[in-house]
């Protein structure tokens, strides 16, 4: 996944996907992957494949995608801290991440993650 915005998300793929096609997106988070259905809104070629914009089909799924994105960012933060020699549980990482970054969550760059 490249980014999440109001009503949809963008991901990178090796394959072109036609506009209007319904797709199931699987996000491997936790013991059971999260799956959401969407409709391809646009598909743009890039140097290494395609960026695909998907409109999420329901408000409930849109909310769930944002929660999954937050979990992914927290786990990324946890991995960053581990690389710096700090061992955190998922809960400890969540509490720290929420305190430090949750206010800016919707504007953060998912490619960069928090510093």
Secondary structure, DSSP 8 states (H G I E B T S, - for coil): --EEETTEEEEEESS---TT-EEEEEE--SSS-EEEEEEEEEEEEETTEEEEEEEESSHHHHHHHHHHHHHHHHHHHHHHHHHTT----HHHHHHHHHHHHGGGGGGS-TTT---
